[in-house]
């Protein structure tokens, strides 16, 4: 033993004094590529808090760590206990080696190893044992090389990253999370001492499996007291602090979204998202509570976004990330499902744009045959003539289909495309059933659509990447129509027993009670809730208003105080009662009545459809032939001039770009042209 120690010491000192060039060549060739071992991929929330981490090779937890991210007291304690001369030696400490050799000779066995922290890093990097002279020599050589090529803080960071803490836990950051449930930025003296003690014998001092760790911790505290790092009161208090006896699970929030962001950038180790960790945790608990008493197959998903920025603040793909009967491993925020009635606000917004109706127009709710398609309301009742506002609030099917018929289903799909929605039709051609949910959409896309309505009709795509550039997209509906839709939805009363915050919201139920929806917004955020079964089987008696709407209001209650969903109306909003509306807007006319011209119907003769026209400073000259005066002119569904007797007129206050011009005569007949103004 004595001979081996002298050989190791002599070899180390010889290398330090005479082998500088050889060490440099050796580390360049063999060590440097391995100095950055793989670390766990981390998914972080918007403030940098850990949401979820993934193991590295062999299922080990090894989280990125450096000196700057660790409590400075831990570093003091570590150096005091393991390597007091760390900042003075060059990787090998001859004094420590001689002291270790003398102790071994005097006691007849090894008392201390004499290894510096740099030598311990060398051993961890090379995974070389300490019981053989060859391993010790290799550690010495590598330690000297490390000191020549790295700073002291870099070496310390490698130790913090690689130190063993029992089982599959490597590095003090992973250990702090596993044993204390927190990041190592602030540690108590007892916690810091425990993390210093474990790596000396990681398997026999594992807190979850051993009783020896307390004694080892207290020895570190005694050294700290004797060396003046803590006082007697701190030492006494720390020695009575309980030692953890179980391993805590690593954070696993937003598991579905985490899987997605890691798959999107598999070579990236740090993924910062827009998620709010506190909100995400609260909504995951809400999701679990929601389905707890609803059988073993009911599932729920929620998405929360800031509709001004498009940032996703919470994404709950299921009530639990499991493989049980609920199929919790399926991300229901991205699954294609039938939206039921939740597309109706878009239909009404498009109808407002086209000048087909106004919120105060009347529309018939009666049995109607649309070329063989005869939709009925959910309650199989008819309300007769009703205001458009009430038709949307009551979610009546027949008025929505009538408006879709007048618009044409293709126009609805075009608007969905402008809203960035990825939809799927059960058949190749869109039919009127699209209005009632005959199409596949995702919860994320529905939230994106409602966010566009909330922000004045313009798309801003949802994003979960923190700091990403996220410019505005296409206009989905006009600002006036978006406000009118929001005003109607904000008039709905909360469901019974729900929090009383005022929301603009809409519910929906798909055919066969397979999907229950509730989507709404206030002045800042938009939330979507889906409930049903992940396998798509029916849930008898399930309605969006009964199931999903209460969850929507409970989710909003977990946000900051709710803001009023409606800003002041745009200046050109027509705030009139039905009797004050232009005659053609007082009552909805069917597609045939509104757009099938007869010999005397009006026709826009200038500008012609599809033309590109120069916009004059004073406005745009338009001309109508046929029809019966007076005429009402609309631009993108908003009235511009009414009561005009002359067939030629100058339309003021038009912006540049594409615009749909409509003219309606005294008998309610209309004509349209779409042009580009430059």
N, C-alpha and C positions, 0 to 999 in steps of 0.2 A: 504494500500500500504506500509506504514511504517512498520507495523508488519510483513508482508510477507518478506520484505527485510531483517529485522533483523533475522527472522527465517532461511532464506536461508543462510545468512552469518554465523550464529551460527552453522548451520548444516555442512556447508563446512569446517569451522575451526575445528569442532569436529572430522570430518572424517580425516582431515590432521594430527591431533595430536594423535588420539587414535585408529584409525581403520586400521592400516597398514596391518595386516595379512588378515583381511576380504577383503580389496580392492584387495590385490594380488590374493586371491582365486577367487574373482569375475571376474577380468579381464582375468585370465587364462581360465576360463570356458566360458565366454561369449563374450569377446571383441576380443581377438587375432585372431580367425579365420576370422573375418570380417574386419581386418585392411588393407587388400589389395583388394579393390573392383575391379571388372572387368574393364579393360581399353580397348579402341578401338584397334582392330587388325590393325597394321600398315605395309604397304609395302613400303620399302625404296629403294632408288637407291644405286649405288655402293659406293657413298661417304656419305651415311647416310641421304640424303635428302628425305623428305616425297613424295612418289608418290601417294599413295591412303590410306585412312583410312576408317574403317567401324564402324558404330554406335554400342553401347552396348545396354543393355536391355532398353526397352521403347524408342528406337530410340535416345538415348542421345549420344552426342559427349563427350567423356572423354578420353583424351590422356595422356599416361604415362608422368609424370613430376616429377622433383625433384629440390632441391635447386641448384645443380650444373649446371643445364641446363637453368637457368633463369638469366637474367641481375641482377647483384648484387645491382644496384641502386634501382631496384624494391623492393628487400628485405628490404633495408634501409628505403624506403618510406613507405612500409607496416608496419614495426615495429614502425616507428615514429608516424604513424597515428592511428594504431590499438592497439599497445601493447608495450609501451616503455620499460617496465620492463620484457619483455619476457624471457630474459636470467637470470633474478634474481629470479623470483617467481617459485613456484613448481606446477603450473597449475592453482591455484587460487590466485588472487592478492588482499589481504585484503584492501590495499590502494584504489584500483580502485573501489572495492565494496562500501567502505565507501563514496568515492567521489560521486559515482552514487546515493547512497541513499540520501546524503545531497542535491545534485542537484534536486532530485525528490521532496524532502520535501520543498525545497525553492521555486521551480517553480510550484509545484502542478501537475507536470506530469514528465514522464521519459524523461530525456535529453540525458543520455548515459547509456548503459546497464551494464557497469562494467565487461563485459565478456572478458576474455583473449583470445588470439588466440587458446590456447589449449582448452578452453571451447567451442569456436566456432567449432573446429574440432570435439569435442565430440558431439555437436549438429548435425553436418553434418553426422557423423557416425551413430548416433542413430535416425536421422530424428525426433528429439523431438522439440517441440515448445518452445518458450521463454516466452509465456504469462502466464504460470502456474507455481506455486511454485514447483510442482512435477517434471516438466521438468527441472527447474533450478537446483534442488537438484541432479537430475540424471546427468546433465552436470558436476556439480562440482565433484561428485564422479568419473565419468569416466575421467575427466580431471586429477584428482590426480593420477588415475591409469595409464593413458597414460604417465605422467611425470616419473613415477617410472619404466616403462618398455621400454620407447623409448628415443632416444636422441632428443635434441632440433631440429636438422636438419631433423630428421624423422618426427617429428610433423609438422614442417613447410612444408615438402614435401606433407604430407597428406592434409594440407590446400590448397596448390597449386593445388593439384589433384581434390579436392572436392568443392572448392568455386563456388557458383552459379553465372552465368553470363547472366541469362535471357534465357527463352525458354528451348531448349534442350542442352544448352552449359554449360558444367561443367569443371572447372579447368582453370587456367590462360593461359596454353599453347593453349588449344582449343580456348579460347577467343582471344588470340593474332592472331591466324590464321584467325578466322572469321572476326574480326574487322580491322585488319591491314594487313592481307595477308602475315604474316611472322612468323617465330619462335621467341620466346621471349628471345633469347640470347642477343640481343642488342635493347634497347627501348629508345625512346626519353623521356625526363622528362614528356611531356604531355601524351604520351602513357602509361607510368608507372603510372601516377596519375589516369588516366581513369580506368586502371585495378585494382587499389586500391579502387576506389570509387564504382564501380558497385555492388560488392557483398553485400554491406550494404543494398541495396534495389534493387535486380536484375531485377525485373519486371518493376518497375517504372523508372529505369535508363537505360533501354536497349537503346543503341545508335540508333538502327534502328526503334524505336517506341516512343522515348521520347525526350523532349527538356530539361528535368531536369538534364541530365547527365553532361552538360557543367558546370553548377553551382557547382555540386558536385565535379567534377574534379578540378575546380579552388580553392575550399576550401582545397583540399589536397595539391595543390601547395602553397597556402598561409601558411599552416602549415609547409611545407618543407622550405619555405623562412624564416619564423620566427625562425625555429629551426636550420638554417644554413646549410641545405642540398643542397640548390641551392642559387645562388646570385640573385640580382634584375634583371639583364639582362636576365638570364635564365628563371626567373619567368615570365617576360614580354613576352618573345618570346614564352614560352610554352602556355601562356593564349590566344595567338592569333592563335595557331595551330588549324586547323579545326578538329572538331569531326566527325568521320565516321557516316554516316547516313544509310548505308545499310550493310547487312551481305554478306561477300564474300563466295563463295562456297569453300568447302574443296577440296584440290587437288584430281584429279581423273585421273591421267595419267596411261597409260598401264592398262586399266581396265580389259581386257580379261586375260592378264598374271597375274594380281593381283588376280583375282578370282581363277586362277589355283593354285597359290602358297599357298593361304589361304586354299583351299580345300585339298592340299597335307599335310598340317600340321595345322589342325583346332584348336589345343590346344596351339599353339604358338602365342604370341601376336606381335612379332617383326620379320619381314621377310625381310632380306637384300638381294637384288637381284644384278645382274651384270649390270642392266640397267643404262645408262647414261641419267640423267634427262633432260639435255639441248638438247641432240640429240633426245630423245623420244618426247619432246615437239615440236621440229622443224619438225619431220617426221609426227606427228599427224596433224600439220597444212598443211604440204604438201599433206597428204592424203585427207584432207577436200577440199583443193583447186583443187585437181585432179578430183574429182567427181562432183564438184559444177556445172559444165556446161554440164554434160553428162547424164542428165535425173535423175529421182528419184529412179532408181533401180540399177544403176551401183555402184559397190563396189570395194574397193582396200584393199590390205593387204601388209605389208612390214616386213621383218626380217633383222636385221643387226647383224653380229657376227664377232668377232676377230678370224680369221681362225687359228692363232697360238695356242690360248688357248681354243677355243670353247665357250668363254663367249658371251652371247647374250647382245648386247649393246642397242638394241631397238627392240620392238615388237609391231606392230600396227595391231591389229586383224581386224579392219574395220575403215572406215572413221569417224564413230561416233557410240558411244555405246548407240544405241537407238533401239526402236521397230518399226521403220518406214518401208516404202516399201523396203529400202535397207537391212533390217534385220541386222542392225548394232550390235545387241547383239550376233550374231554368230561369233565365233572366226575363221576367214578364214585362220589363220596361221596353224591351226590343222585340217582343213576340208580336206577330201579326194577329190582330183580333178584330171582330166587327165592332165599329164605333157606336152602333145604335143611333140615338138621336143627337149625339154630340157634334155631328157635322151641320146640324140645322143653323146655328149662328152664321156659318159661312154662307149657306144658301141665302139666308135673309140679307146678309151684307151685299152679296152679288146682286140680289133683286133690287136693293136700294140703289146700288150703283147704276143699274140699267134703267132706272126710272119706272120700273114695273109697279112698285109700291112705296109707300112711306109708312113709318111706324103707326101713324094714325089712319092709314087707309083701312077699308073694310075688305074682308075676304070671306068666301063661303067655305064652311066646313060641313060638307054634305057628301053623300055617297056619289062617287064620280068614277066613270069608266075611262081610263086613259089607254085607249086602244087595246082593251083586254086586261089591263092591269087595274085591279080594284083594291087599293089599299084601304085599311081601316085603322081607326085609332086604337090604342091599347085597351081602352075600356069599352070599345065597340059602340060608343055613343057619338052623336053629332051635335054640334053647338049652333048650327045655322050660320047666319052672318055674324062675324066677329071681327074686332080690330086685329090688325097684323101684330101689334104688340102683344096682345093676349094670346094669339095663336102660337107665338114663339114661347111665351112663358108657360103655357099649358102643354107645350111640346106636341101639338096636334100634327098628325101624320099627313092628312089630306091637303091642308094648305101648303106644307113643305113640298109635297110631290107636285102640286099644281105650279108652284114657283119654279121648281126644277124643270118641269115640262116646258114652261115659258122660256127659261134660260137655255135649256138643252143640257143634258148630262155632261157633254164634253166640256162645257164651260166650267162646270164644277170641278172636273178633273184638272183642267188647266190651272184653276186657282189653287188647287192642292199642290200642283207642281211648283207654282210660284212660291208657295209656303214651304217648299223644301221637303214635302212629305213623300215617303217611299211607300206607295200603296200597291195593293194586289187585287185584281178583279177576279172573281170566280169564273167569268167567261171573258172572251176577248173584247166584246163591245160593251160600253157602259150603258145601262138601262136606268129607268127611273128608280129602281130599287136602291141605287146608290144613295139616294136621299135619306133612306131609312137604315143605312148601315150595311148595304149589300156590297161591301168592299173591305179589304183587310188593311188595317193601319196599326201603328205602334203607339204606345202610351207616350213615348218621347216625342213623336211627331205631333200628336194631338196637343201636348203641352206647348210645343213650338208654334202651332197654329194659334192657340189662344194667346200666347205671348205677343204674336204679331197684331192681333186685334187690340190687346191692351196698350200697345205702344203706337196706336194710330194707324194700323193697317199695313205696316212695313215689316218685312221679315228681318230678323236677326237670328241666325242659326244658334241653336243650343251648343254650348261648348263646355267641356269638363277639363280643359287644359288651362292651368293658371297662367296668366300673363299673355295668352295667345291673342294675336290681332284678330278681331272679330267685327268686320265692317258690316254695315247694313246691306241687306239684299234687295230683292224685288218688292214692289208694292203689291200686296195681295188684294186689298180693297181700299177705297178712298178713305181719307181721314174722317170725313163726315159720316160715312156708313159705319166705320169702325166705332165711332162714338155712339151712334144710334143703337148699334148692337149691344155695346157695353151698357148703355142706359137701360135697355130692356132687361138684360140679364141681372143688373143690379137691383131691379124691382122685385126679384124673387125673394120670398121670405125664407129664413133659415129653416132647416128641418126641425121637427119637435125635439126639444131637449138639447139642441146644439148650441155652442157658444154664439153670442149675439153679434159677432163682428159682421160688418156689412161687406158682402162679396158680390161680384158679378160672376155668376156660375151657371152651369148647365149640367144636367144629368142625362144618362142614356142607358138603355137596356137593349141588348142585341136579341135577334130572333132566337126563340127557344130558351131564353133566360140563361145564355151561356156567358154573357159579359155584363157586368154592372159598372158604370162609369160615373165620375163626377169630376169636373174640371172647372176651375175658377181662378179669378185674380182679384187682387186689391190694387192699391196705388203703386206697389213696388214689386210684388212677387206673384208668380202663377204656380199653381199646384194641380197635378193630375193624379187621380186615384182610379185604379182598376181593381175589380174583385171578380172572382170566378174560380174555375178549376183549370189548372195548367194543362190538363189533357183535353180540354175543350168540351167536356160533357156538360149537359145542362145542370143548372142549379134551380130546382123547382121553386117558383115563387120569388125569385130574386129580381129586385128592381134597383136601378141606380139610385133613385130617390130614397129608398129605404136602407140600402146597404152602404153605398159609397159616399153619399152626401154627408152623413154624420162624420165619417172619417175625414172628409175634406175639411170640414169646419174644425175638427179637433186638431188637424195638422196645422191649420192657420193659427190656431190658438197657441201653438208652440213656437211661433215666430215672434218677432218684436211686435209692439202694438200695431194693430192693423191700420192701414191708411185707406182713405176713401178711394174706391176703385175708379171713380169718374173724375177726370179733370173738367174744367169749364168747357162748354161746347165750342167747336170751331166757329169762326165768325159767320160762315155761310150756311150754318145749319138752319133748316126750316123748322122752327119751333111753333107749329100751328096746330089747332084742333082740326078735326076732319072737315068741318064746315068751312074752314078758312083755306083749305088746300085748293090748288088748281083743280078744276073739274076732273081732268083725266086721272088725278091721283087719289080721288076720293074713294074709288072702288076698284079693286083688282079685276082686270079683264083677262080672260084666258089667252093662251098663246095665239090661238086662231083669231080671236077678236082683236088682239092687240097688234099682231104683226102680219096677218094675212091681208094684203091690200086688195081693195076692189078698184073699180075704174075711177072712182072719185076720191080715193084715199090720198093723203099727202105723200109727197116724195121729195126728198132732199136732192135738189139738182146742183147745188154747189155748197161746199166742196164735195166732189164725188168720192165714193167709198174707196179707201186705200190710197188716196192722194196725199202728196206732201205739199203743204201750203205755207207760204210766207206769212208770218203773223205781223200785221200792221201795228204801229204804235197805239192806234186808237181801238184796236180789236180785230175781230175776224168777220168778214162779210159772209153771210149765209143766205141761201135762197131756197124756198119751198114752192113747189107747184102742186095744184090740186088741194083737196081738203077744204075744210070750212073754218074760217077765222072766227074767234081769235085763236092764236097759236101760242103754245108754251114751249120754250126751248130749254133743254137740259144739257149739261156737260158732265159726263161720268155720273149721271143720275142725280146731280144737284141742279135745281132750277136756277136758270140764269136770267131769263126774261119771260114774263107771262102777259097775257092780254094783248098780244101784238096783232094788229089788223093787217099790217103790210107783209107781203110774201118775202120781201128782202129786208134784211135788218143787220145791224152791226152788233156782234156779241162782244161785250167788254170783259176785261178781267180774266182772260184765259192764259194759262201758262204754256211754256213750250213743251214739246214731247207729244206722246200719243194721247188722243182724247176721243171718246165716243160721244157724238152729238146726237141728240134725239129731239124730234119735234112731235108734239101731240096737238091734234086739232080739237075743235069744240065738241066733236062727237066721240072723242076718246080714241080716234085712230092715230096711229103713229108710224114714224119712219125713222131710220137710223143711218148714220154713216160714221165710219172710224177713219180718222186721218192723223197725220203727223204734222205738228206745227213747228216751224223752225224760225 
